[in-house]
């Protein structure tokens, strides 16, 4: 078993699109992968389970995996959550997107 903790950074949290991305990534691993919040543990390969977490910005998630590629699975999902699922635009200095007026 391998696990780590991560904080959801994107706003408004793990909604439909990030949940789908997370499930797709988790499904590429042979290990069983679970996500745990303060109140619930779900299978990270289940879109319904991940959506049930209702993980808002600032939610602490424990990512746990059990199986042959458990460390790779946990590391990949941690990096994905930390990246904000590509939804962290404007957080660093509030700069406008390239090609747009500020």
GIFEN-V391630 format. One record per pair of residues at least 12 apart in sequence whose C-alpha atoms are under 8 Angstrom apart, sorted by sequence separation. I is the first residue (numbers start at 1). J is the second residue. D is the distance in Angstrom with one decimal. If there is no record, write none. Layout:
BEGIN
((I;J;D) (I;J;D))
END
This chain:
BEGIN
((33;45;7.0) (41;53;8.0) (40;53;6.8) (63;77;7.5) (35;50;7.7) (63;78;7.3) (37;53;7.1) (26;44;6.2) (27;45;5.4) (37;55;7.8) (26;45;5.6) (23;44;5.8) (24;45;7.3) (22;44;7.4) (23;45;4.8) (37;59;7.3) (38;60;7.6) (22;45;8.0) (23;46;6.3) (37;60;6.2) (38;61;8.0) (23;47;6.1) (37;61;5.1) (36;61;5.5) (37;62;6.6) (35;61;6.3) (36;62;5.0) (20;47;6.4) (23;50;7.7) (35;62;5.6) (36;63;6.6) (19;47;6.5) (35;63;4.9) (34;63;5.9) (35;64;6.4) (33;63;7.3) (34;64;5.2) (19;50;6.1) (33;64;5.8) (34;65;6.2) (19;51;6.5) (33;65;4.3) (32;65;5.4) (33;66;6.6) (31;65;6.0) (32;66;5.3) (16;51;7.0) (31;66;5.2) (32;67;6.2) (15;51;6.8) (31;67;4.0) (14;51;7.4) (30;67;6.6) (31;68;5.9) (33;70;7.8) (30;68;6.7) (31;69;5.7) (32;70;7.7) (15;54;7.4) (30;69;6.4) (31;70;5.4) (14;54;6.8) (15;55;7.8) (29;69;6.6) (33;73;7.5) (13;54;7.9) (14;55;5.4) (29;70;7.9) (33;74;7.8) (13;55;5.7) (14;56;6.3) (31;73;7.3) (13;56;4.0) (14;57;7.8) (12;56;5.8) (13;57;4.5) (29;73;6.1) (11;56;7.4) (12;57;5.7) (13;58;7.9) (11;57;5.6) (8;55;7.3) (10;57;5.9) (26;73;6.7) (8;56;6.9) (9;57;5.4) (8;57;5.2) (9;58;6.1) (7;57;7.8) (8;58;5.2) (7;58;5.7) (8;59;5.4) (25;76;7.8) (26;77;7.0) (7;59;5.6) (8;60;6.5) (25;77;7.2) (7;60;4.5) (8;61;7.3) (6;60;5.8) (7;61;6.0) (5;60;6.8) (6;61;5.3) (22;77;7.0) (5;61;5.6) (6;62;6.4) (5;62;4.3) (6;63;7.6) (4;62;5.7) (5;63;6.1) (22;80;7.4) (3;62;6.8) (4;63;5.5) (3;63;5.4) (4;64;6.7) (3;64;4.1) (2;64;5.7) (3;65;6.4) (1;64;7.0) (2;65;5.5) (1;65;5.8) (2;66;6.6) (21;85;7.8) (1;66;4.6) (1;67;7.2) (18;85;5.9) (2;70;6.0) (3;71;7.9) (1;70;6.8) (2;71;5.9) (4;74;7.1) (3;74;6.4) (2;74;7.1) (6;78;6.3) (9;81;7.2) (5;78;7.8) (8;81;6.1) (9;82;6.5) (4;78;7.7) (7;81;7.5) (8;82;6.9) (9;83;7.8) (10;84;4.6) (6;81;7.2) (7;82;7.2) (9;84;5.4) (10;85;7.1) (6;82;7.1) (8;84;7.2) (11;87;7.2) (10;87;5.7) (11;88;7.5) (10;88;5.7) (9;88;7.7))
END
